[in-house]
Amino acid sequence: MNEHSLHVKVVTPNGVVFDYETATLVVLSTTGGEVGVMANHAPIISALKVSEVKIVDEANGVEERLAVSGGFAEFSSNVLTVVSDAAERAADIDVTRAESAKERAERRLAEESSVRDVERAQVALLRAVNRIHVATGK
């Protein structure tokens, strides 16, 4: 790692999903808006939305995209740690499975259900759409 890069770690309850030491830019969707983090950024802690995390290493021509299901991000001393209930690299997302989950959630939303069932279906739909977006770029 040099003075123009940062170390990025994405962690879930199942362990480390992503660990990269020479990122030059990370773009996060926080509950307060989109944030770009570069080396030597001021320390931050922020809640994340169900969204994409984009990690760029300009020096090596690397761009990695991950789907996260919320959580939080903490940055200090040029180390960015993302903690989420679930996170998947774009290349690892099964788009067919995500599309099936999206259809199931849409069906559950169309049915008359309790408020709790509707809230669960909305979250499932949001996660499925996010996974599809990260995997396909659409």
JORAWO-V240378 format. One line per field, one symbol per residue. psi: psi as a letter, one per 20 degrees, with the letter a starting at -180 (. if undefined). burial: 1 if it has 24 or more other ideal C-beta (glycine too) atoms within 12 Angstrom, else 0. A space follows every 50 residues. Layout:
psi->???
burial->???
This chain:
psi->paijrqppppprhiaphpopilqipppqoriiapppprqjqqqqpqqqro aqppppnhhjkppppqpqlbbrqppqkkpppppqhqppqgiipohggghg hgggghghhhqprrgghggghgggggggggggghhij.
burial->00001111111100001101011111111100001111101000010111 11111110000001111111111110011111110111110010100100 11001001000000000000101111111111111000
